[in-house]
Amino acid sequence: MNHVRFIRRALSVIAAAGGSLLGFVLFAPSAFAMVMPPPGLSPSGVSSQSVPTAVHTVVAGGMAGWQTALIAVAAALLAATLAVFADRARGSHRKVSISAA
């Protein structure tokens, strides 16, 4: 096996492992975060001293549908552009063999 190819593959594996480890370190604390109830409340959020009151939830904010669609279209265009560039870069490194007829 070519030594350069071996080094390249080893560096790819190390980069992938490092990227996944970095993602785990950055996002694991937020994934396991908890909201602690104030003192005097049970874990279910109901006070043991008084009757719970009725709460009407009002949803405000969020992302509009056109923004979600715009992000999806932009991501698809970016992925297609990167795929074309990768294909062209891969194609430029191929060896051309011409057979005599």
C-alpha positions in Angstrom: 0.0 0.0 0.0 1.2 3.5 -0.8 2.4 5.3 2.3 0.8 8.5 1.3 -2.6 6.8 1.0 -2.1 5.2 4.4 -1.3 8.5 6.0 -4.2 10.2 4.2 -6.7 7.5 5.4 -5.3 7.6 9.0 -5.7 11.4 9.1 -9.2 11.1 7.8 -10.1 8.7 10.6 -8.5 10.9 13.1 -10.3 14.0 11.8 -13.7 12.2 11.9 -13.1 10.9 15.4 -12.0 14.4 16.5 -15.0 16.0 14.9 -17.4 13.6 16.6 -15.7 14.1 19.9 -15.9 17.9 19.5 -19.6 17.7 18.8 -20.2 15.5 21.8 -18.3 17.8 24.1 -20.1 20.9 22.8 -23.6 19.6 22.6 -23.9 16.9 25.3 -24.2 19.4 28.2 -27.2 21.0 26.6 -28.8 17.7 25.7 -28.7 16.5 29.3 -29.8 19.9 30.8 -32.6 19.9 33.3 -34.8 22.6 34.8 -34.8 22.3 38.5 -38.1 23.1 40.2 -38.1 25.9 42.8 -38.0 24.9 46.5 -41.4 23.7 47.8 -42.6 22.1 44.6 -42.7 18.4 43.9 -40.8 17.0 40.8 -44.0 17.1 38.9 -44.2 20.8 39.4 -47.3 20.8 41.6 -47.1 22.6 44.9 -47.9 20.4 47.9 -49.4 23.4 49.7 -51.9 24.9 47.3 -54.3 23.9 44.6 -52.8 24.3 41.1 -54.3 27.1 39.0 -55.5 26.9 35.4 -52.9 28.0 32.9 -53.7 29.0 29.4 -50.7 28.4 27.1 -50.1 31.0 24.4 -47.7 30.1 21.7 -45.7 33.0 20.4 -42.7 33.1 18.2 -41.2 30.3 16.3 -40.0 30.1 12.8 -42.2 30.9 9.8 -42.8 28.3 7.2 -41.1 30.3 4.4 -37.9 30.6 6.5 -37.8 26.8 7.0 -38.3 26.3 3.3 -35.6 28.8 2.5 -33.1 27.1 4.8 -33.9 23.7 3.2 -33.5 25.1 -0.3 -30.2 26.7 0.6 -28.9 23.5 2.2 -29.8 21.5 -0.9 -28.1 24.0 -3.2 -25.0 24.0 -1.0 -24.9 20.2 -0.9 -25.3 20.0 -4.7 -22.6 22.6 -5.3 -20.2 20.7 -3.0 -21.0 17.4 -4.7 -20.2 18.9 -8.1 -16.9 20.4 -6.9 -15.9 17.1 -5.3 -16.7 15.2 -8.4 -14.7 17.5 -10.6 -11.8 17.4 -8.2 -11.9 13.6 -8.2 -12.2 13.5 -12.0 -9.1 15.7 -12.5 -6.9 13.2 -10.6 -7.9 10.2 -12.6 -5.3 8.7 -14.9 -6.3 8.7 -18.6 -5.4 5.5 -20.5 -5.6 5.6 -24.3 -5.5 2.3 -26.1 -4.2 2.1 -29.6 -6.8 0.9 -32.1 
